[in-house]
Amino acid sequence: MSLANGRHFLAIPGPSVMPDRVLNAMHRGAPNIYEGAIVSLVDGLADDLRKVARSKDAGVAIYTCNGHGAWEAAIANLFSKGDRILTLDCGRFAEGWAQTAQGMGVDAQVVMTGDRGPVPPEQLEALLRADKAHEIKAVMVVQVDTASSACNDIPALRRAIDAAGHPALFMVDCIASLGSEPFEFDDWGVDVMVAGSQKGLMTPPGLAFCFVGPKAWEHRGELVSVYWDWRPRIRPEMPYQRFGGTAPTHHLFGLREALDMLLEEGIETAWARHRAMGDAVRAAVAGWSEGMNDGPMEFNVVDPAARSNAVTTILTRGFEPKKLRALCESEMNVTLGIGLGRFAQTSFRIGHMGWLNPPMVMGVLGAVESALEAMEVPHGPGLAAAAQSLGRAMRKAA
């Protein structure tokens, strides 16, 4: 007997659950891509993406690609071969961005700061102070690393750059965090931010974005190509230039609906909802090991203040996470995230980003607890702890 009936639930850290409103908005025939409604729709998308990123005037380039494409676009527009950049990695994905730059001939130095916590701002300040000749052209970091689930303190890193008196551009990957974690492009002094459609923006994979501040706009690298050039995409002479060719029309329809949903909710309210969902997951993880010296699991990120509201990486003890994930999928129709990096064999991840409410999160946590029961893994009352956490959040909201 299998209990895996009903709707399948995807609890990985992206792609996130796609709202019915978004999917229905995409279910239509192809439009005229040269004039009319699609042109005004795209103008509105740029305005509303700025609202989500909290910027008044950043340029927004939209690409038909995944987040790796946005990485390449940012590198191509800003740098030339041999330019030196500094990347600080607290998991896996900042290193991936640096590897893209290295493959394009950029001298991208990677500093591994550990994968159980965020990048230390004081380490960044020391590295920049040591660069007396200001050879470093940019600092690259992710806001949320989905491998480690660490959330970096972006304003603290900005302050570190300023304290060092260094002119480097500040580049932030928000692929896993835009729409889910607080982010202030203008107030935090970010020069370039990259993002994707498939996580907090609740749109199917296939769109990526570069947000470009005025300081970055003045930079022009020799690596830029016709397709990745963000200048015609941000300031086009003809509408089709926004996409380097045919517009990804149906993704744009979906994104329009997703942005409507986010702005109807209010971006700060969305951040608070993600905090409540993340707190519930964290309460469950703590509860499963409550009162046990060597409980069945622990958080990968040690500092509670640095744990992401978009994803939680959970280290396991005494059982195989692969078996737990297989049981959740085959018997309960819930897909959990695999472990990445050096924790690949000893962890699993729960994504809690995008279109989520308490029953959805509680369903995932209930599936995990049921799997622990089925595997006869000793554990504490995680589901009850999550319910208490959500109850507290609802009382606070009221």
ZADREN-886919 format. One line per field, with one value per residue (C-alpha): residue number from 1; residue in one letter; x, y, z. Coordinates in pm, whole numbers, padded with zeros to 5 digits. Example, Ala and Ser with C-alpha at 12.3 -4.5 7.8 and 13.67 -1.06 7.14 Angstrom:
2
resi: 1; 2 $
resn: A; S $
east: 01230; 01367 $
north: -00450; -00106 $
up: 00780; 00714 $
END
This chain:
398
resi: 1; 2; 3; 4; 5; 6; 7; 8; 9; 10; 11; 12; 13; 14; 15; 16; 17; 18; 19; 20; 21; 22; 23; 24; 25; 26; 27; 28; 29; 30; 31; 32; 33; 34; 35; 36; 37; 38; 39; 40; 41; 42; 43; 44; 45; 46; 47; 48; 49; 50; 51; 52; 53; 54; 55; 56; 57; 58; 59; 60; 61; 62; 63; 64; 65; 66; 67; 68; 69; 70; 71; 72; 73; 74; 75; 76; 77; 78; 79; 80; 81; 82; 83; 84; 85; 86; 87; 88; 89; 90; 91; 92; 93; 94; 95; 96; 97; 98; 99; 100; 101; 102; 103; 104; 105; 106; 107; 108; 109; 110; 111; 112; 113; 114; 115; 116; 117; 118; 119; 120; 121; 122; 123; 124; 125; 126; 127; 128; 129; 130; 131; 132; 133; 134; 135; 136; 137; 138; 139; 140; 141; 142; 143; 144; 145; 146; 147; 148; 149; 150; 151; 152; 153; 154; 155; 156; 157; 158; 159; 160; 161; 162; 163; 164; 165; 166; 167; 168; 169; 170; 171; 172; 173; 174; 175; 176; 177; 178; 179; 180; 181; 182; 183; 184; 185; 186; 187; 188; 189; 190; 191; 192; 193; 194; 195; 196; 197; 198; 199; 200; 201; 202; 203; 204; 205; 206; 207; 208; 209; 210; 211; 212; 213; 214; 215; 216; 217; 218; 219; 220; 221; 222; 223; 224; 225; 226; 227; 228; 229; 230; 231; 232; 233; 234; 235; 236; 237; 238; 239; 240; 241; 242; 243; 244; 245; 246; 247; 248; 249; 250; 251; 252; 253; 254; 255; 256; 257; 258; 259; 260; 261; 262; 263; 264; 265; 266; 267; 268; 269; 270; 271; 272; 273; 274; 275; 276; 277; 278; 279; 280; 281; 282; 283; 284; 285; 286; 287; 288; 289; 290; 291; 292; 293; 294; 295; 296; 297; 298; 299; 300; 301; 302; 303; 304; 305; 306; 307; 308; 309; 310; 311; 312; 313; 314; 315; 316; 317; 318; 319; 320; 321; 322; 323; 324; 325; 326; 327; 328; 329; 330; 331; 332; 333; 334; 335; 336; 337; 338; 339; 340; 341; 342; 343; 344; 345; 346; 347; 348; 349; 350; 351; 352; 353; 354; 355; 356; 357; 358; 359; 360; 361; 362; 363; 364; 365; 366; 367; 368; 369; 370; 371; 372; 373; 374; 375; 376; 377; 378; 379; 380; 381; 382; 383; 384; 385; 386; 387; 388; 389; 390; 391; 392; 393; 394; 395; 396; 397; 398 $
resn: M; S; L; A; N; G; R; H; F; L; A; I; P; G; P; S; V; M; P; D; R; V; L; N; A; M; H; R; G; A; P; N; I; Y; E; G; A; I; V; S; L; V; D; G; L; A; D; D; L; R; K; V; A; R; S; K; D; A; G; V; A; I; Y; T; C; N; G; H; G; A; W; E; A; A; I; A; N; L; F; S; K; G; D; R; I; L; T; L; D; C; G; R; F; A; E; G; W; A; Q; T; A; Q; G; M; G; V; D; A; Q; V; V; M; T; G; D; R; G; P; V; P; P; E; Q; L; E; A; L; L; R; A; D; K; A; H; E; I; K; A; V; M; V; V; Q; V; D; T; A; S; S; A; C; N; D; I; P; A; L; R; R; A; I; D; A; A; G; H; P; A; L; F; M; V; D; C; I; A; S; L; G; S; E; P; F; E; F; D; D; W; G; V; D; V; M; V; A; G; S; Q; K; G; L; M; T; P; P; G; L; A; F; C; F; V; G; P; K; A; W; E; H; R; G; E; L; V; S; V; Y; W; D; W; R; P; R; I; R; P; E; M; P; Y; Q; R; F; G; G; T; A; P; T; H; H; L; F; G; L; R; E; A; L; D; M; L; L; E; E; G; I; E; T; A; W; A; R; H; R; A; M; G; D; A; V; R; A; A; V; A; G; W; S; E; G; M; N; D; G; P; M; E; F; N; V; V; D; P; A; A; R; S; N; A; V; T; T; I; L; T; R; G; F; E; P; K; K; L; R; A; L; C; E; S; E; M; N; V; T; L; G; I; G; L; G; R; F; A; Q; T; S; F; R; I; G; H; M; G; W; L; N; P; P; M; V; M; G; V; L; G; A; V; E; S; A; L; E; A; M; E; V; P; H; G; P; G; L; A; A; A; A; Q; S; L; G; R; A; M; R; K; A; A $
east: 00000; 00116; -00030; 00101; -00233; -00354; -00151; 00228; 00405; 00748; 00937; 01275; 01447; 01333; 01156; 00897; 00526; 00364; 00039; -00271; -00308; 00036; -00022; -00364; -00219; 00025; -00248; -00326; -00234; 00072; 00046; 00183; 00541; 00607; 00344; 00037; -00032; 00290; 00499; 00315; 00318; 00699; 00730; 00518; 00725; 01043; 00869; 00731; 01054; 01216; 00948; 01026; 01401; 01334; 01498; 01373; 01583; 01798; 01805; 01636; 01756; 01537; 01697; 01551; 01773; 01830; 02034; 02362; 02280; 02236; 02577; 02732; 02549; 02678; 03036; 03022; 02892; 03134; 03472; 03757; 03995; 04245; 04030; 04050; 03737; 03681; 03417; 03325; 03157; 02963; 02828; 02843; 02681; 02912; 03191; 02981; 02948; 03324; 03380; 03167; 03392; 03707; 03579; 03545; 03906; 03842; 04078; 03814; 03962; 03742; 03762; 03583; 03452; 03296; 02964; 02793; 02743; 02748; 03043; 03213; 03209; 03537; 03705; 03587; 03710; 04055; 04085; 03997; 04230; 04512; 04438; 04631; 04637; 04262; 04311; 03991; 03717; 03421; 03306; 03058; 02842; 02506; 02236; 02110; 02319; 02073; 02337; 02421; 02100; 02311; 02176; 02444; 02413; 02423; 02418; 02700; 02908; 02839; 02962; 03276; 03351; 03296; 03507; 03795; 03757; 03752; 03591; 03496; 03153; 02920; 02743; 02479; 02312; 01948; 01836; 01722; 01602; 01428; 01070; 01141; 01407; 01427; 01638; 01698; 01888; 01916; 01947; 02204; 02430; 02418; 02559; 02444; 02190; 02100; 01783; 01573; 01203; 01157; 01187; 01042; 00900; 00677; 00719; 00841; 01217; 01330; 01369; 01663; 01728; 02015; 01945; 02202; 02279; 02430; 02787; 02778; 02614; 02931; 03143; 03184; 03389; 03540; 03369; 03022; 02855; 02550; 02314; 02427; 02459; 02223; 02223; 01970; 01763; 01741; 01722; 01592; 01540; 01293; 01081; 01224; 01571; 01464; 01505; 01774; 01506; 01166; 01021; 00952; 00585; 00425; 00685; 00615; 00242; 00319; 00562; 00304; 00056; 00318; 00422; 00055; 00022; 00334; 00236; -00124; 00012; 00272; 00642; 00702; 00405; 00553; 00882; 00694; 00505; 00832; 00971; 00671; 00704; 01079; 01025; 00781; 01033; 01306; 01078; 01010; 01379; 01460; 01163; 01266; 01585; 01440; 01557; 01799; 02177; 02235; 01905; 01829; 01915; 02063; 02077; 02363; 02377; 02492; 02389; 02005; 02020; 02189; 01933; 01747; 01373; 01380; 01545; 01669; 01958; 01927; 02210; 02108; 02240; 02185; 01981; 02026; 01860; 01831; 01601; 01387; 01353; 01264; 00998; 00844; 00830; 00716; 00470; 00352; 00407; 00635; 00971; 01240; 01564; 01883; 02197; 02469; 02844; 03024; 02691; 02546; 02527; 02438; 02168; 01840; 01681; 01333; 01245; 00996; 00985; 00722; 00353; 00315; 00071; 00063; -00120; 00137; 00431; 00266; 00199; 00568; 00671; 00407; 00545; 00896; 00773; 00571; 00879; 01079; 00806; 00808; 01188; 01170; 01405; 01373; 01258; 01083; 00758; 00857; 00512; 00366; 00649; 00580; 00210; 00297; 00532; 00261; 00011; 00244; 00288; -00089; -00140; 00129; -00028; -00370 $
north: 00000; 00353; 00664; 00879; 00986; 01340; 01632; 01606; 01867; 02005; 02116; 02178; 02520; 02603; 02570; 02665; 02586; 02768; 02948; 02858; 03226; 03225; 02903; 03021; 03353; 03163; 02946; 03157; 03199; 03382; 03763; 04020; 04067; 04392; 04633; 04666; 04515; 04317; 04636; 04810; 04486; 04474; 04838; 04761; 04454; 04660; 04910; 04638; 04438; 04755; 04770; 04414; 04492; 04823; 05048; 05370; 05378; 05066; 04941; 04601; 04367; 04060; 03751; 03426; 03193; 03056; 03214; 03096; 03314; 03615; 03537; 03541; 03857; 04047; 03931; 04005; 04359; 04469; 04305; 04239; 03944; 03963; 04186; 04083; 04024; 03888; 03624; 03518; 03179; 03034; 02724; 02655; 02913; 03214; 02981; 02882; 03246; 03286; 02976; 03136; 03443; 03229; 03051; 03389; 03487; 03696; 03656; 03559; 03490; 03266; 03291; 03002; 03134; 02805; 02642; 02649; 03022; 03354; 03549; 03744; 04117; 04171; 03918; 04112; 04439; 04290; 04153; 04488; 04683; 04457; 04559; 04885; 04936; 04881; 04610; 04432; 04551; 04392; 04191; 03909; 03729; 03555; 03669; 03313; 03011; 02729; 02463; 02573; 02776; 03058; 03410; 03675; 04016; 04229; 04574; 04465; 04358; 04695; 04867; 04655; 04772; 05133; 05094; 04972; 05277; 05051; 05144; 04786; 04722; 04532; 04245; 04029; 03708; 03710; 03414; 03224; 03521; 03792; 03818; 03596; 03778; 04151; 04321; 04693; 04757; 05134; 05164; 04885; 05030; 04735; 04801; 04486; 04224; 03908; 03705; 03431; 03374; 03028; 03082; 03373; 03522; 03214; 03190; 02882; 02859; 03044; 03411; 03582; 03942; 04185; 04496; 04763; 05065; 05392; 05308; 04977; 05141; 05347; 05033; 04867; 04552; 04408; 04071; 04198; 04029; 04120; 03888; 03954; 04333; 04482; 04833; 04772; 04559; 04839; 05134; 04987; 05186; 04921; 04698; 04369; 04474; 04412; 04038; 04013; 03878; 03717; 03790; 03498; 03596; 03332; 03360; 03733; 03670; 03446; 03694; 03972; 03770; 03673; 04034; 04132; 03872; 03992; 04357; 04284; 04109; 04379; 04300; 04358; 04134; 03867; 03892; 03851; 03548; 03387; 03456; 03279; 02979; 02960; 02983; 02692; 02475; 02570; 02494; 02147; 02072; 02179; 01985; 01659; 01662; 01821; 01657; 01425; 01446; 01321; 01385; 01268; 01602; 01949; 02274; 02318; 02692; 02727; 03087; 03114; 03474; 03361; 03094; 03166; 03219; 03056; 02718; 02507; 02261; 01982; 01750; 01398; 01155; 00781; 00750; 00808; 01125; 00955; 00694; 00960; 01155; 00839; 00747; 01096; 01087; 00731; 00701; 01058; 01242; 01503; 01584; 01716; 01881; 01681; 01770; 01952; 01988; 01810; 01741; 01558; 01223; 01355; 01618; 01708; 02044; 02188; 02478; 02726; 03003; 03152; 03059; 02897; 02895; 02710; 02397; 02352; 02386; 02170; 01905; 01886; 01874; 01611; 01399; 01421; 01328; 01039; 00914; 00929; 00718; 00469; 00440; 00403; 00697; 00832; 01193; 01464; 01652; 01855; 01898; 02024; 02276; 02402; 02444; 02644; 02864; 02937; 03006; 03264; 03426; 03449; 03603; 03859; 03941; 03988 $
up: 00000; -00080; 00080; -00207; -00346; -00395; -00520; -00521; -00310; -00397; -00085; -00246; -00242; -00594; -00820; -00563; -00574; -00868; -00779; -00978; -01067; -01229; -01422; -01540; -01656; -01878; -02034; -02340; -02704; -02832; -02848; -03092; -02970; -03158; -03028; -02813; -02472; -02440; -02462; -02179; -01978; -01993; -01887; -01584; -01499; -01468; -01241; -01014; -01002; -00870; -00599; -00491; -00487; -00312; -00567; -00719; -01034; -01078; -01433; -01476; -01751; -01810; -01965; -02097; -01894; -01545; -01267; -01418; -01717; -01489; -01337; -01684; -01787; -01485; -01546; -01919; -01879; -01609; -01659; -01897; -01905; -01622; -01400; -01037; -00830; -00479; -00403; -00050; -00028; 00266; 00097; -00271; -00495; -00462; -00567; -00867; -00966; -00937; -01152; -01422; -01407; -01415; -01723; -01893; -01816; -01504; -01208; -00953; -00610; -00394; -00017; 00157; 00487; 00598; 00517; 00857; 00884; 00699; 00561; 00845; 00756; 00941; 00711; 00407; 00554; 00623; 00269; 00117; 00346; 00228; -00133; -00110; -00488; -00521; -00780; -00676; -00909; -00729; -00430; -00501; -00245; -00223; 00016; 00080; -00007; -00073; -00007; 00348; 00411; 00554; 00512; 00476; 00642; 00327; 00494; 00728; 00428; 00265; 00581; 00571; 00216; 00320; 00635; 00421; 00197; -00106; -00442; -00541; -00683; -00450; -00631; -00462; -00578; -00461; -00673; -00362; -00160; -00365; -00244; 00057; 00260; 00337; 00072; 00014; -00310; -00264; 00114; 00141; -00128; -00367; -00714; -00898; -00793; -00984; -00935; -01092; -01147; -00994; -00620; -00424; -00745; -00791; -01170; -01362; -01427; -01736; -01647; -01478; -01388; -01342; -01136; -01217; -01001; -01128; -01027; -01214; -01516; -01564; -01590; -01929; -01964; -02280; -02232; -02315; -02612; -02817; -02633; -02275; -02318; -02062; -02206; -02487; -02251; -01996; -02238; -02566; -02882; -02999; -02768; -02902; -02784; -02426; -02486; -02752; -02985; -02932; -02589; -02352; -02365; -02147; -01875; -01878; -01836; -01539; -01387; -01422; -01218; -00959; -00907; -00874; -00599; -00416; -00433; -00331; -00024; 00033; 00012; 00383; 00465; 00236; 00425; 00756; 00620; 00516; 00861; 01016; 00781; 00846; 01221; 01203; 01019; 01263; 01558; 01417; 01359; 01715; 01848; 01682; 01890; 02204; 02528; 02348; 02389; 02034; 01863; 01510; 01346; 01386; 01195; 00954; 01029; 01388; 01458; 01475; 01350; 01027; 00930; 00609; 00580; 00236; 00303; 00594; 00565; 00821; 00926; 01026; 01287; 01297; 00980; 00609; 00477; 00138; 00292; 00460; 00136; -00058; 00196; 00188; -00191; -00255; 00033; 00092; -00238; -00078; -00238; -00004; -00113; -00144; 00049; -00144; -00111; 00169; 00342; 00042; 00223; 00567; 00514; 00353; 00288; 00325; 00096; 00244; -00012; -00238; -00240; 00102; 00392; 00727; 00603; 00327; 00565; 00831; 00567; 00480; 00846; 00914; 00631; 00776; 01124; 00982; 00799; 01122; 01285; 00998; 01016; 01396; 01447; 01803; 01795; 01993; 01919; 01615; 01462; 01787; 01818; 01466; 01544; 01855; 01651; 01394; 01670; 01820; 01478; 01430; 01773; 01697; 01360; 01521 $
END
